[in-house]
Amino acid sequence: MVEPSAELTVAELERMLTKRRQELTSLIGQRDKLQKELDVISRRITELQGGADFTPSRSPAYNSGRGRNPVSLRHTVISILTNHPPGYALSDLSDKIIETGYKTSSKNFRNVLYQCLYNTPQIYHDSKTGTYRINPKSDT
């Protein structure tokens, strides 16, 4: 683009402005034409999907920060308690799970662990010792 200076006349500036307006009009026309083509393609994609709205997912590197563990919390707990028959208190069990490399972003992991223990039939709470143990009568 030529910088306006004292050397250019008003007529030259008007020609430059007219040329830019023509180029802008041409580009807007091209954009509108391409947008129509894109709309046709989008409709066709929707038809082929059976009306389901499809947006490609991001790569796994951009997913949420939630930890991905190869073994579920329930299986980790059962494994730890199976290897230690006397059982563990909730706080000790929580520490042991984290030591295994289990990833969590929970602000209150002990509450999550308690829910897991409460909903796992193979585990019972020994109220005399305050520990959680594997139920010897259960099939693990």
KAZI-V453865 format. One record per helix or strand of 3 or more residues. SS is the DSSP state (hx for helix, st for strand). FROM is the first residue (numbers start at 1). TO is the last residue. Records with the same first field share a line. If there is no record, write none. Layout:
BEGIN
SS: FROM-TO + FROM-TO
END
This chain:
BEGIN
hx: 10-48 + 60-62 + 73-82 + 90-99 + 109-118
st: 123-126 + 131-134
END
